[in-house]
Amino acid sequence: MGIQPDNKITIHGFTSFKSDRRIEDRWPASLIVHIIQPSVLSEIKTRNISNNGLFIETDIPFPVGTFIRMEIKLDTARIHVAGYINHMTDGLVPNIRPGAGVRILQMRMQDRILWQNNISQIEKSTRGEIAVEPQIR
């Protein structure tokens, strides 16, 4: 069973597909994120990250599909990322805070390199243990 056409999302000229299956490994990471657009939060944290996405912990119910620009603080630099809200969790699962899955659409090449290096460092420090969390859609 493949991705159906009604699962297609196009935002700001970028097309992506929603899926209930993860296509990338996710790594535990608590990074500081500043939301630039929409400007509703001053500082939040990530729960996990992947090559093309991240999960941010927030009580604000962003509508799925919301375009988002953010600045993410890595150990060595701050990077700028544009993406969209791919899914929300409601916080009804015990011990798991509510939040939003963000699909990365765009980042500068030098920021992409820093992002990939950060993921590589996390992967080495966790000895390859991938973050496993329930998926709530």
Residue, then its C-alpha position, 0 to 999 in steps of 0.5 A: m500500500g503506497i501513499q494515496p494522492d489525498n495525503k499530499i500537502t503543498i505549502h509555499g511551493f513545497t510538496s510532501f506526503k503525510s504517512d503514518r509510517r516513519i521514514e527516518d530514524r529519530w534521535p533524542a535531542s533537547l534543543i532550544v527552538h525560537i519560533i519566528q513565524p508564527s510568532v506565538l512562542s518565545e522558547i521551546k524545546t525539541r524532544n527528538i530530531s531527524n534529518n528532515g524533521l523534529f518534534i517540538e514540545t508545546d501546548i499551543p494547538f498549531p493547525v496541521g499544515t501551518f508554515i513555521r520558521m524557527e531558529i534552532k540552537l545547536d552546541t556550536a551555532r544557531i541555524h534557521v529552518a522553515g517547515y510545516i506542522n505535520h502532526m500534533t499530539d494531544g498529551l493524553v498519553p501518560n508521561i508524554r507532553p503534547g507537541a508538534g511534529v515539524r517537517i523541514l522544508q528548507m534550510r541554508m546549505q551551511d545550516r544543513i551541514l551543521w544539522q547533519n553533524n549534530i545528528s551524527q554526534i547524537e547518533k554516536s553518543t547514543r550508540g545508535e539507539i533510535a528514539v522510539e515513541p508512540q505515534i499519535r495522529 
